[in-house]
Amino acid sequence: MLSVVKRSGVTEPFSREKVVRGVRRACQGRPVEEDALQQLAHQVEDTVRSLGVSELPSHEVGLAILGPLRELDEVAYLRFASVYRAYSSVEDFEKEIADLRAARRATQAGAEQNAESGRE
């Protein structure tokens, strides 16, 4: 059984449903389907189980959520990250948005290169 150690020191079993609830809050009002939330939770569970430990800090679960959530919905990602990383200023948001934009540009540039390679 996989256990999660919370910041308070309390240990509880890993719960895919708890992941879904946390991500659902971040996705409130966003065009995200329930099925996508379930898939994300499954991906998070696979990621944390692949670490090969029986106990992990809740911080690791949060890290495992950030990547897939970023891919799913950038606004929900910002909401989740702002709580998870305890943003304390507008500058924290600005930096995260700049990082999102840079990653999007890199992804688009890679897709354009792949498309051009396919035409040759």
C-alpha positions, 0 to 999 in steps of 0.5 A: 500500500502506498502512503502519503505523509502530510506536512503535519506528519500524519500518514494516510493511504494514497487516494486517487479521489483526493487528487481528483478533488484537488484538481477539480477545485483548480479546474472549477469553471474551466472546460475540463471533462470529468474523464480528463480529471480521472485520467490525470489522477491515474497518471499521477498515481502511476508516477508516484507508484513508479518511484518504488517507495511505500511512503512519500511526502505529500509534496511529491504528489503535488509535483506529480500533479503539476506536469499533467495539469499544465498540459490539461489546462494552463489556467487550472495549472496556475490556480493549483500552482499558486496554492501549492507553491504558496505564491505571495506576490504578483511577480510569482504569477508573472514568472509562472506565466512567462515560463508557460509562454516560453514552454508553449513557444518551444512546443510550437517551434518543435511542432513546426520543425517536425511539420517541415521535416515531414514535407521534405 
